[in-house]
Amino acid sequence: MLGETPVFLDPRLIVDEEIGTRLAKFIGKGAGALLRGNGTAIVGKDVVDAVVRTIFLEESAMLQLKAKQIGRPIYFSPEEVAERGAVALETPHMLRAWQHYCWEAGV
């Protein structure tokens, strides 16, 4: 997701319009949120964008966990996040990732 992912603190499942509206307002113009005790809610400009961002977030979380297990991670600076995001989230890169994940899934 390139940067901090905010945590939606309400632990309830998103089962009605009231909590769904609160979550949507919480995410705002962002790319998504971690749902305390319930996973993630990721948005995108289309299905490809949302799915690839979801996979990127999951992969990033696993890499961060592994890095913490073996030592002290070296995080990207805000400038590096902006630079990396400007390239990684461009349509050609997202489509290449989508094709790769479809191939992995046998689709």
Phi and psi restraints in degrees (range 20) as a CNS / XPLOR table:
assign (resid 1 and name C) (resid 2 and name N)
       (resid 2 and name CA) (resid 2 and name C) 1.0 62.9 20.0 2
assign (resid 2 and name N) (resid 2 and name CA)
       (resid 2 and name C) (resid 3 and name N) 1.0 78.8 20.0 2
assign (resid 2 and name C) (resid 3 and name N)
       (resid 3 and name CA) (resid 3 and name C) 1.0 122.2 20.0 2
assign (resid 3 and name N) (resid 3 and name CA)
       (resid 3 and name C) (resid 4 and name N) 1.0 -171.0 20.0 2
assign (resid 3 and name C) (resid 4 and name N)
       (resid 4 and name CA) (resid 4 and name C) 1.0 -71.0 20.0 2
assign (resid 4 and name N) (resid 4 and name CA)
       (resid 4 and name C) (resid 5 and name N) 1.0 141.2 20.0 2
assign (resid 4 and name C) (resid 5 and name N)
       (resid 5 and name CA) (resid 5 and name C) 1.0 -110.1 20.0 2
assign (resid 5 and name N) (resid 5 and name CA)
       (resid 5 and name C) (resid 6 and name N) 1.0 117.3 20.0 2
assign (resid 5 and name C) (resid 6 and name N)
       (resid 6 and name CA) (resid 6 and name C) 1.0 -68.9 20.0 2
assign (resid 6 and name N) (resid 6 and name CA)
       (resid 6 and name C) (resid 7 and name N) 1.0 154.5 20.0 2
assign (resid 6 and name C) (resid 7 and name N)
       (resid 7 and name CA) (resid 7 and name C) 1.0 -105.6 20.0 2
assign (resid 7 and name N) (resid 7 and name CA)
       (resid 7 and name C) (resid 8 and name N) 1.0 120.9 20.0 2
assign (resid 7 and name C) (resid 8 and name N)
       (resid 8 and name CA) (resid 8 and name C) 1.0 -79.9 20.0 2
assign (resid 8 and name N) (resid 8 and name CA)
       (resid 8 and name C) (resid 9 and name N) 1.0 111.5 20.0 2
assign (resid 8 and name C) (resid 9 and name N)
       (resid 9 and name CA) (resid 9 and name C) 1.0 -76.6 20.0 2
assign (resid 9 and name N) (resid 9 and name CA)
       (resid 9 and name C) (resid 10 and name N) 1.0 -17.4 20.0 2
assign (resid 9 and name C) (resid 10 and name N)
       (resid 10 and name CA) (resid 10 and name C) 1.0 -69.0 20.0 2
assign (resid 10 and name N) (resid 10 and name CA)
       (resid 10 and name C) (resid 11 and name N) 1.0 118.6 20.0 2
assign (resid 10 and name C) (resid 11 and name N)
       (resid 11 and name CA) (resid 11 and name C) 1.0 -81.1 20.0 2
assign (resid 11 and name N) (resid 11 and name CA)
       (resid 11 and name C) (resid 12 and name N) 1.0 -3.1 20.0 2
assign (resid 11 and name C) (resid 12 and name N)
       (resid 12 and name CA) (resid 12 and name C) 1.0 -72.7 20.0 2
assign (resid 12 and name N) (resid 12 and name CA)
       (resid 12 and name C) (resid 13 and name N) 1.0 153.1 20.0 2
assign (resid 12 and name C) (resid 13 and name N)
       (resid 13 and name CA) (resid 13 and name C) 1.0 -67.8 20.0 2
assign (resid 13 and name N) (resid 13 and name CA)
       (resid 13 and name C) (resid 14 and name N) 1.0 153.8 20.0 2
assign (resid 13 and name C) (resid 14 and name N)
       (resid 14 and name CA) (resid 14 and name C) 1.0 -84.1 20.0 2
assign (resid 14 and name N) (resid 14 and name CA)
       (resid 14 and name C) (resid 15 and name N) 1.0 91.5 20.0 2
assign (resid 14 and name C) (resid 15 and name N)
       (resid 15 and name CA) (resid 15 and name C) 1.0 -117.6 20.0 2
assign (resid 15 and name N) (resid 15 and name CA)
       (resid 15 and name C) (resid 16 and name N) 1.0 -4.7 20.0 2
assign (resid 15 and name C) (resid 16 and name N)
       (resid 16 and name CA) (resid 16 and name C) 1.0 -146.7 20.0 2
assign (resid 16 and name N) (resid 16 and name CA)
       (resid 16 and name C) (resid 17 and name N) 1.0 171.6 20.0 2
assign (resid 16 and name C) (resid 17 and name N)
       (resid 17 and name CA) (resid 17 and name C) 1.0 -63.6 20.0 2
assign (resid 17 and name N) (resid 17 and name CA)
       (resid 17 and name C) (resid 18 and name N) 1.0 -36.7 20.0 2
assign (resid 17 and name C) (resid 18 and name N)
       (resid 18 and name CA) (resid 18 and name C) 1.0 -60.1 20.0 2
assign (resid 18 and name N) (resid 18 and name CA)
       (resid 18 and name C) (resid 19 and name N) 1.0 -51.7 20.0 2
assign (resid 18 and name C) (resid 19 and name N)
       (resid 19 and name CA) (resid 19 and name C) 1.0 -73.4 20.0 2
assign (resid 19 and name N) (resid 19 and name CA)
       (resid 19 and name C) (resid 20 and name N) 1.0 -32.0 20.0 2
assign (resid 19 and name C) (resid 20 and name N)
       (resid 20 and name CA) (resid 20 and name C) 1.0 -63.6 20.0 2
assign (resid 20 and name N) (resid 20 and name CA)
       (resid 20 and name C) (resid 21 and name N) 1.0 -40.3 20.0 2
assign (resid 20 and name C) (resid 21 and name N)
       (resid 21 and name CA) (resid 21 and name C) 1.0 -66.1 20.0 2
assign (resid 21 and name N) (resid 21 and name CA)
       (resid 21 and name C) (resid 22 and name N) 1.0 -41.1 20.0 2
assign (resid 21 and name C) (resid 22 and name N)
       (resid 22 and name CA) (resid 22 and name C) 1.0 -62.0 20.0 2
assign (resid 22 and name N) (resid 22 and name CA)
       (resid 22 and name C) (resid 23 and name N) 1.0 -41.9 20.0 2
assign (resid 22 and name C) (resid 23 and name N)
       (resid 23 and name CA) (resid 23 and name C) 1.0 -64.6 20.0 2
assign (resid 23 and name N) (resid 23 and name CA)
       (resid 23 and name C) (resid 24 and name N) 1.0 -44.4 20.0 2
assign (resid 23 and name C) (resid 24 and name N)
       (resid 24 and name CA) (resid 24 and name C) 1.0 -60.0 20.0 2
assign (resid 24 and name N) (resid 24 and name CA)
       (resid 24 and name C) (resid 25 and name N) 1.0 -42.3 20.0 2
assign (resid 24 and name C) (resid 25 and name N)
       (resid 25 and name CA) (resid 25 and name C) 1.0 -65.9 20.0 2
assign (resid 25 and name N) (resid 25 and name CA)
       (resid 25 and name C) (resid 26 and name N) 1.0 -38.0 20.0 2
assign (resid 25 and name C) (resid 26 and name N)
       (resid 26 and name CA) (resid 26 and name C) 1.0 -62.6 20.0 2
assign (resid 26 and name N) (resid 26 and name CA)
       (resid 26 and name C) (resid 27 and name N) 1.0 -44.8 20.0 2
assign (resid 26 and name C) (resid 27 and name N)
       (resid 27 and name CA) (resid 27 and name C) 1.0 -68.5 20.0 2
assign (resid 27 and name N) (resid 27 and name CA)
       (resid 27 and name C) (resid 28 and name N) 1.0 -40.0 20.0 2
assign (resid 27 and name C) (resid 28 and name N)
       (resid 28 and name CA) (resid 28 and name C) 1.0 57.2 20.0 2
assign (resid 28 and name N) (resid 28 and name CA)
       (resid 28 and name C) (resid 29 and name N) 1.0 -126.7 20.0 2
assign (resid 28 and name C) (resid 29 and name N)
       (resid 29 and name CA) (resid 29 and name C) 1.0 -91.8 20.0 2
assign (resid 29 and name N) (resid 29 and name CA)
       (resid 29 and name C) (resid 30 and name N) 1.0 7.0 20.0 2
assign (resid 29 and name C) (resid 30 and name N)
       (resid 30 and name CA) (resid 30 and name C) 1.0 -74.2 20.0 2
assign (resid 30 and name N) (resid 30 and name CA)
       (resid 30 and name C) (resid 31 and name N) 1.0 -172.8 20.0 2
assign (resid 30 and name C) (resid 31 and name N)
       (resid 31 and name CA) (resid 31 and name C) 1.0 -100.8 20.0 2
assign (resid 31 and name N) (resid 31 and name CA)
       (resid 31 and name C) (resid 32 and name N) 1.0 -7.6 20.0 2
assign (resid 31 and name C) (resid 32 and name N)
       (resid 32 and name CA) (resid 32 and name C) 1.0 154.7 20.0 2
assign (resid 32 and name N) (resid 32 and name CA)
       (resid 32 and name C) (resid 33 and name N) 1.0 -169.9 20.0 2
assign (resid 32 and name C) (resid 33 and name N)
       (resid 33 and name CA) (resid 33 and name C) 1.0 -154.0 20.0 2
assign (resid 33 and name N) (resid 33 and name CA)
       (resid 33 and name C) (resid 34 and name N) 1.0 153.2 20.0 2
assign (resid 33 and name C) (resid 34 and name N)
       (resid 34 and name CA) (resid 34 and name C) 1.0 -82.8 20.0 2
assign (resid 34 and name N) (resid 34 and name CA)
       (resid 34 and name C) (resid 35 and name N) 1.0 136.1 20.0 2
assign (resid 34 and name C) (resid 35 and name N)
       (resid 35 and name CA) (resid 35 and name C) 1.0 -101.0 20.0 2
assign (resid 35 and name N) (resid 35 and name CA)
       (resid 35 and name C) (resid 36 and name N) 1.0 113.1 20.0 2
assign (resid 35 and name C) (resid 36 and name N)
       (resid 36 and name CA) (resid 36 and name C) 1.0 -51.5 20.0 2
assign (resid 36 and name N) (resid 36 and name CA)
       (resid 36 and name C) (resid 37 and name N) 1.0 112.7 20.0 2
assign (resid 36 and name C) (resid 37 and name N)
       (resid 37 and name CA) (resid 37 and name C) 1.0 79.4 20.0 2
assign (resid 37 and name N) (resid 37 and name CA)
       (resid 37 and name C) (resid 38 and name N) 1.0 3.2 20.0 2
assign (resid 37 and name C) (resid 38 and name N)
       (resid 38 and name CA) (resid 38 and name C) 1.0 -138.1 20.0 2
assign (resid 38 and name N) (resid 38 and name CA)
       (resid 38 and name C) (resid 39 and name N) 1.0 15.8 20.0 2
assign (resid 38 and name C) (resid 39 and name N)
       (resid 39 and name CA) (resid 39 and name C) 1.0 95.5 20.0 2
assign (resid 39 and name N) (resid 39 and name CA)
       (resid 39 and name C) (resid 40 and name N) 1.0 -133.6 20.0 2
assign (resid 39 and name C) (resid 40 and name N)
       (resid 40 and name CA) (resid 40 and name C) 1.0 -137.3 20.0 2
assign (resid 40 and name N) (resid 40 and name CA)
       (resid 40 and name C) (resid 41 and name N) 1.0 161.5 20.0 2
assign (resid 40 and name C) (resid 41 and name N)
       (resid 41 and name CA) (resid 41 and name C) 1.0 -131.6 20.0 2
assign (resid 41 and name N) (resid 41 and name CA)
       (resid 41 and name C) (resid 42 and name N) 1.0 114.0 20.0 2
assign (resid 41 and name C) (resid 42 and name N)
       (resid 42 and name CA) (resid 42 and name C) 1.0 -118.1 20.0 2
assign (resid 42 and name N) (resid 42 and name CA)
       (resid 42 and name C) (resid 43 and name N) 1.0 139.3 20.0 2
assign (resid 42 and name C) (resid 43 and name N)
       (resid 43 and name CA) (resid 43 and name C) 1.0 -120.3 20.0 2
assign (resid 43 and name N) (resid 43 and name CA)
       (resid 43 and name C) (resid 44 and name N) 1.0 160.8 20.0 2
assign (resid 43 and name C) (resid 44 and name N)
       (resid 44 and name CA) (resid 44 and name C) 1.0 -158.3 20.0 2
assign (resid 44 and name N) (resid 44 and name CA)
       (resid 44 and name C) (resid 45 and name N) 1.0 174.4 20.0 2
assign (resid 44 and name C) (resid 45 and name N)
       (resid 45 and name CA) (resid 45 and name C) 1.0 -73.6 20.0 2
assign (resid 45 and name N) (resid 45 and name CA)
       (resid 45 and name C) (resid 46 and name N) 1.0 -18.2 20.0 2
assign (resid 45 and name C) (resid 46 and name N)
       (resid 46 and name CA) (resid 46 and name C) 1.0 -159.7 20.0 2
assign (resid 46 and name N) (resid 46 and name CA)
       (resid 46 and name C) (resid 47 and name N) 1.0 -178.0 20.0 2
assign (resid 46 and name C) (resid 47 and name N)
       (resid 47 and name CA) (resid 47 and name C) 1.0 -62.5 20.0 2
assign (resid 47 and name N) (resid 47 and name CA)
       (resid 47 and name C) (resid 48 and name N) 1.0 -44.7 20.0 2
assign (resid 47 and name C) (resid 48 and name N)
       (resid 48 and name CA) (resid 48 and name C) 1.0 -57.2 20.0 2
assign (resid 48 and name N) (resid 48 and name CA)
       (resid 48 and name C) (resid 49 and name N) 1.0 -48.7 20.0 2
assign (resid 48 and name C) (resid 49 and name N)
       (resid 49 and name CA) (resid 49 and name C) 1.0 -60.1 20.0 2
assign (resid 49 and name N) (resid 49 and name CA)
       (resid 49 and name C) (resid 50 and name N) 1.0 -46.9 20.0 2
assign (resid 49 and name C) (resid 50 and name N)
       (resid 50 and name CA) (resid 50 and name C) 1.0 -65.6 20.0 2
assign (resid 50 and name N) (resid 50 and name CA)
       (resid 50 and name C) (resid 51 and name N) 1.0 -43.0 20.0 2
assign (resid 50 and name C) (resid 51 and name N)
       (resid 51 and name CA) (resid 51 and name C) 1.0 -67.5 20.0 2
assign (resid 51 and name N) (resid 51 and name CA)
       (resid 51 and name C) (resid 52 and name N) 1.0 -45.5 20.0 2
assign (resid 51 and name C) (resid 52 and name N)
       (resid 52 and name CA) (resid 52 and name C) 1.0 -64.8 20.0 2
assign (resid 52 and name N) (resid 52 and name CA)
       (resid 52 and name C) (resid 53 and name N) 1.0 -40.8 20.0 2
assign (resid 52 and name C) (resid 53 and name N)
       (resid 53 and name CA) (resid 53 and name C) 1.0 -61.2 20.0 2
assign (resid 53 and name N) (resid 53 and name CA)
       (resid 53 and name C) (resid 54 and name N) 1.0 -38.4 20.0 2
assign (resid 53 and name C) (resid 54 and name N)
       (resid 54 and name CA) (resid 54 and name C) 1.0 -62.8 20.0 2
assign (resid 54 and name N) (resid 54 and name CA)
       (resid 54 and name C) (resid 55 and name N) 1.0 -46.0 20.0 2
assign (resid 54 and name C) (resid 55 and name N)
       (resid 55 and name CA) (resid 55 and name C) 1.0 -65.5 20.0 2
assign (resid 55 and name N) (resid 55 and name CA)
       (resid 55 and name C) (resid 56 and name N) 1.0 -43.2 20.0 2
assign (resid 55 and name C) (resid 56 and name N)
       (resid 56 and name CA) (resid 56 and name C) 1.0 -58.1 20.0 2
assign (resid 56 and name N) (resid 56 and name CA)
       (resid 56 and name C) (resid 57 and name N) 1.0 -42.3 20.0 2
assign (resid 56 and name C) (resid 57 and name N)
       (resid 57 and name CA) (resid 57 and name C) 1.0 -63.0 20.0 2
assign (resid 57 and name N) (resid 57 and name CA)
       (resid 57 and name C) (resid 58 and name N) 1.0 -45.3 20.0 2
assign (resid 57 and name C) (resid 58 and name N)
       (resid 58 and name CA) (resid 58 and name C) 1.0 -61.6 20.0 2
assign (resid 58 and name N) (resid 58 and name CA)
       (resid 58 and name C) (resid 59 and name N) 1.0 -45.6 20.0 2
assign (resid 58 and name C) (resid 59 and name N)
       (resid 59 and name CA) (resid 59 and name C) 1.0 -64.1 20.0 2
assign (resid 59 and name N) (resid 59 and name CA)
       (resid 59 and name C) (resid 60 and name N) 1.0 -41.4 20.0 2
assign (resid 59 and name C) (resid 60 and name N)
       (resid 60 and name CA) (resid 60 and name C) 1.0 -63.2 20.0 2
assign (resid 60 and name N) (resid 60 and name CA)
       (resid 60 and name C) (resid 61 and name N) 1.0 -40.7 20.0 2
assign (resid 60 and name C) (resid 61 and name N)
       (resid 61 and name CA) (resid 61 and name C) 1.0 -62.6 20.0 2
assign (resid 61 and name N) (resid 61 and name CA)
       (resid 61 and name C) (resid 62 and name N) 1.0 -42.1 20.0 2
assign (resid 61 and name C) (resid 62 and name N)
       (resid 62 and name CA) (resid 62 and name C) 1.0 -66.0 20.0 2
assign (resid 62 and name N) (resid 62 and name CA)
       (resid 62 and name C) (resid 63 and name N) 1.0 -41.0 20.0 2
assign (resid 62 and name C) (resid 63 and name N)
       (resid 63 and name CA) (resid 63 and name C) 1.0 -64.3 20.0 2
assign (resid 63 and name N) (resid 63 and name CA)
       (resid 63 and name C) (resid 64 and name N) 1.0 -39.9 20.0 2
assign (resid 63 and name C) (resid 64 and name N)
       (resid 64 and name CA) (resid 64 and name C) 1.0 -65.1 20.0 2
assign (resid 64 and name N) (resid 64 and name CA)
       (resid 64 and name C) (resid 65 and name N) 1.0 -42.6 20.0 2
assign (resid 64 and name C) (resid 65 and name N)
       (resid 65 and name CA) (resid 65 and name C) 1.0 -60.5 20.0 2
assign (resid 65 and name N) (resid 65 and name CA)
       (resid 65 and name C) (resid 66 and name N) 1.0 -45.8 20.0 2
assign (resid 65 and name C) (resid 66 and name N)
       (resid 66 and name CA) (resid 66 and name C) 1.0 -63.4 20.0 2
assign (resid 66 and name N) (resid 66 and name CA)
       (resid 66 and name C) (resid 67 and name N) 1.0 -41.2 20.0 2
assign (resid 66 and name C) (resid 67 and name N)
       (resid 67 and name CA) (resid 67 and name C) 1.0 -62.3 20.0 2
assign (resid 67 and name N) (resid 67 and name CA)
       (resid 67 and name C) (resid 68 and name N) 1.0 -40.6 20.0 2
assign (resid 67 and name C) (resid 68 and name N)
       (resid 68 and name CA) (resid 68 and name C) 1.0 -67.3 20.0 2
assign (resid 68 and name N) (resid 68 and name CA)
       (resid 68 and name C) (resid 69 and name N) 1.0 -29.9 20.0 2
assign (resid 68 and name C) (resid 69 and name N)
       (resid 69 and name CA) (resid 69 and name C) 1.0 -71.4 20.0 2
assign (resid 69 and name N) (resid 69 and name CA)
       (resid 69 and name C) (resid 70 and name N) 1.0 -27.8 20.0 2
assign (resid 69 and name C) (resid 70 and name N)
       (resid 70 and name CA) (resid 70 and name C) 1.0 -104.4 20.0 2
assign (resid 70 and name N) (resid 70 and name CA)
       (resid 70 and name C) (resid 71 and name N) 1.0 -3.5 20.0 2
assign (resid 70 and name C) (resid 71 and name N)
       (resid 71 and name CA) (resid 71 and name C) 1.0 164.2 20.0 2
assign (resid 71 and name N) (resid 71 and name CA)
       (resid 71 and name C) (resid 72 and name N) 1.0 -147.0 20.0 2
assign (resid 71 and name C) (resid 72 and name N)
       (resid 72 and name CA) (resid 72 and name C) 1.0 -108.1 20.0 2
assign (resid 72 and name N) (resid 72 and name CA)
       (resid 72 and name C) (resid 73 and name N) 1.0 114.6 20.0 2
assign (resid 72 and name C) (resid 73 and name N)
       (resid 73 and name CA) (resid 73 and name C) 1.0 -62.4 20.0 2
assign (resid 73 and name N) (resid 73 and name CA)
       (resid 73 and name C) (resid 74 and name N) 1.0 148.9 20.0 2
assign (resid 73 and name C) (resid 74 and name N)
       (resid 74 and name CA) (resid 74 and name C) 1.0 -106.1 20.0 2
assign (resid 74 and name N) (resid 74 and name CA)
       (resid 74 and name C) (resid 75 and name N) 1.0 107.9 20.0 2
assign (resid 74 and name C) (resid 75 and name N)
       (resid 75 and name CA) (resid 75 and name C) 1.0 -81.8 20.0 2
assign (resid 75 and name N) (resid 75 and name CA)
       (resid 75 and name C) (resid 76 and name N) 1.0 156.5 20.0 2
assign (resid 75 and name C) (resid 76 and name N)
       (resid 76 and name CA) (resid 76 and name C) 1.0 -67.8 20.0 2
assign (resid 76 and name N) (resid 76 and name CA)
       (resid 76 and name C) (resid 77 and name N) 1.0 145.0 20.0 2
assign (resid 76 and name C) (resid 77 and name N)
       (resid 77 and name CA) (resid 77 and name C) 1.0 -75.4 20.0 2
assign (resid 77 and name N) (resid 77 and name CA)
       (resid 77 and name C) (resid 78 and name N) 1.0 164.0 20.0 2
assign (resid 77 and name C) (resid 78 and name N)
       (resid 78 and name CA) (resid 78 and name C) 1.0 -56.0 20.0 2
assign (resid 78 and name N) (resid 78 and name CA)
       (resid 78 and name C) (resid 79 and name N) 1.0 -36.5 20.0 2
assign (resid 78 and name C) (resid 79 and name N)
       (resid 79 and name CA) (resid 79 and name C) 1.0 -66.7 20.0 2
assign (resid 79 and name N) (resid 79 and name CA)
       (resid 79 and name C) (resid 80 and name N) 1.0 -41.1 20.0 2
assign (resid 79 and name C) (resid 80 and name N)
       (resid 80 and name CA) (resid 80 and name C) 1.0 -66.2 20.0 2
assign (resid 80 and name N) (resid 80 and name CA)
       (resid 80 and name C) (resid 81 and name N) 1.0 -38.0 20.0 2
assign (resid 80 and name C) (resid 81 and name N)
       (resid 81 and name CA) (resid 81 and name C) 1.0 -60.8 20.0 2
assign (resid 81 and name N) (resid 81 and name CA)
       (resid 81 and name C) (resid 82 and name N) 1.0 -46.7 20.0 2
assign (resid 81 and name C) (resid 82 and name N)
       (resid 82 and name CA) (resid 82 and name C) 1.0 -63.7 20.0 2
assign (resid 82 and name N) (resid 82 and name CA)
       (resid 82 and name C) (resid 83 and name N) 1.0 -43.8 20.0 2
assign (resid 82 and name C) (resid 83 and name N)
       (resid 83 and name CA) (resid 83 and name C) 1.0 -65.1 20.0 2
assign (resid 83 and name N) (resid 83 and name CA)
       (resid 83 and name C) (resid 84 and name N) 1.0 -46.3 20.0 2
assign (resid 83 and name C) (resid 84 and name N)
       (resid 84 and name CA) (resid 84 and name C) 1.0 -64.9 20.0 2
assign (resid 84 and name N) (resid 84 and name CA)
       (resid 84 and name C) (resid 85 and name N) 1.0 -41.2 20.0 2
assign (resid 84 and name C) (resid 85 and name N)
       (resid 85 and name CA) (resid 85 and name C) 1.0 -64.9 20.0 2
assign (resid 85 and name N) (resid 85 and name CA)
       (resid 85 and name C) (resid 86 and name N) 1.0 -36.0 20.0 2
assign (resid 85 and name C) (resid 86 and name N)
       (resid 86 and name CA) (resid 86 and name C) 1.0 -60.9 20.0 2
assign (resid 86 and name N) (resid 86 and name CA)
       (resid 86 and name C) (resid 87 and name N) 1.0 -28.8 20.0 2
assign (resid 86 and name C) (resid 87 and name N)
       (resid 87 and name CA) (resid 87 and name C) 1.0 -96.0 20.0 2
assign (resid 87 and name N) (resid 87 and name CA)
       (resid 87 and name C) (resid 88 and name N) 1.0 -50.4 20.0 2
assign (resid 87 and name C) (resid 88 and name N)
       (resid 88 and name CA) (resid 88 and name C) 1.0 -63.8 20.0 2
assign (resid 88 and name N) (resid 88 and name CA)
       (resid 88 and name C) (resid 89 and name N) 1.0 -30.5 20.0 2
assign (resid 88 and name C) (resid 89 and name N)
       (resid 89 and name CA) (resid 89 and name C) 1.0 -97.2 20.0 2
assign (resid 89 and name N) (resid 89 and name CA)
       (resid 89 and name C) (resid 90 and name N) 1.0 9.3 20.0 2
assign (resid 89 and name C) (resid 90 and name N)
       (resid 90 and name CA) (resid 90 and name C) 1.0 -70.8 20.0 2
assign (resid 90 and name N) (resid 90 and name CA)
       (resid 90 and name C) (resid 91 and name N) 1.0 150.6 20.0 2
assign (resid 90 and name C) (resid 91 and name N)
       (resid 91 and name CA) (resid 91 and name C) 1.0 -52.1 20.0 2
assign (resid 91 and name N) (resid 91 and name CA)
       (resid 91 and name C) (resid 92 and name N) 1.0 -47.2 20.0 2
assign (resid 91 and name C) (resid 92 and name N)
       (resid 92 and name CA) (resid 92 and name C) 1.0 -58.5 20.0 2
assign (resid 92 and name N) (resid 92 and name CA)
       (resid 92 and name C) (resid 93 and name N) 1.0 -39.6 20.0 2
assign (resid 92 and name C) (resid 93 and name N)
       (resid 93 and name CA) (resid 93 and name C) 1.0 -70.6 20.0 2
assign (resid 93 and name N) (resid 93 and name CA)
       (resid 93 and name C) (resid 94 and name N) 1.0 -38.6 20.0 2
assign (resid 93 and name C) (resid 94 and name N)
       (resid 94 and name CA) (resid 94 and name C) 1.0 -65.3 20.0 2
assign (resid 94 and name N) (resid 94 and name CA)
       (resid 94 and name C) (resid 95 and name N) 1.0 -41.7 20.0 2
assign (resid 94 and name C) (resid 95 and name N)
       (resid 95 and name CA) (resid 95 and name C) 1.0 -66.8 20.0 2
assign (resid 95 and name N) (resid 95 and name CA)
       (resid 95 and name C) (resid 96 and name N) 1.0 -38.6 20.0 2
assign (resid 95 and name C) (resid 96 and name N)
       (resid 96 and name CA) (resid 96 and name C) 1.0 -63.1 20.0 2
assign (resid 96 and name N) (resid 96 and name CA)
       (resid 96 and name C) (resid 97 and name N) 1.0 -42.6 20.0 2
assign (resid 96 and name C) (resid 97 and name N)
       (resid 97 and name CA) (resid 97 and name C) 1.0 -64.1 20.0 2
assign (resid 97 and name N) (resid 97 and name CA)
       (resid 97 and name C) (resid 98 and name N) 1.0 -43.8 20.0 2
assign (resid 97 and name C) (resid 98 and name N)
       (resid 98 and name CA) (resid 98 and name C) 1.0 -56.5 20.0 2
assign (resid 98 and name N) (resid 98 and name CA)
       (resid 98 and name C) (resid 99 and name N) 1.0 -47.8 20.0 2
assign (resid 98 and name C) (resid 99 and name N)
       (resid 99 and name CA) (resid 99 and name C) 1.0 -61.5 20.0 2
assign (resid 99 and name N) (resid 99 and name CA)
       (resid 99 and name C) (resid 100 and name N) 1.0 -40.3 20.0 2
assign (resid 99 and name C) (resid 100 and name N)
       (resid 100 and name CA) (resid 100 and name C) 1.0 -62.6 20.0 2
assign (resid 100 and name N) (resid 100 and name CA)
       (resid 100 and name C) (resid 101 and name N) 1.0 -47.0 20.0 2
assign (resid 100 and name C) (resid 101 and name N)
       (resid 101 and name CA) (resid 101 and name C) 1.0 -68.1 20.0 2
assign (resid 101 and name N) (resid 101 and name CA)
       (resid 101 and name C) (resid 102 and name N) 1.0 -34.3 20.0 2
assign (resid 101 and name C) (resid 102 and name N)
       (resid 102 and name CA) (resid 102 and name C) 1.0 -64.0 20.0 2
assign (resid 102 and name N) (resid 102 and name CA)
       (resid 102 and name C) (resid 103 and name N) 1.0 -42.7 20.0 2
assign (resid 102 and name C) (resid 103 and name N)
       (resid 103 and name CA) (resid 103 and name C) 1.0 -62.3 20.0 2
assign (resid 103 and name N) (resid 103 and name CA)
       (resid 103 and name C) (resid 104 and name N) 1.0 -44.3 20.0 2
assign (resid 103 and name C) (resid 104 and name N)
       (resid 104 and name CA) (resid 104 and name C) 1.0 -59.3 20.0 2
assign (resid 104 and name N) (resid 104 and name CA)
       (resid 104 and name C) (resid 105 and name N) 1.0 -35.9 20.0 2
assign (resid 104 and name C) (resid 105 and name N)
       (resid 105 and name CA) (resid 105 and name C) 1.0 -82.6 20.0 2
assign (resid 105 and name N) (resid 105 and name CA)
       (resid 105 and name C) (resid 106 and name N) 1.0 -5.5 20.0 2
assign (resid 105 and name C) (resid 106 and name N)
       (resid 106 and name CA) (resid 106 and name C) 1.0 75.3 20.0 2
assign (resid 106 and name N) (resid 106 and name CA)
       (resid 106 and name C) (resid 107 and name N) 1.0 26.7 20.0 2
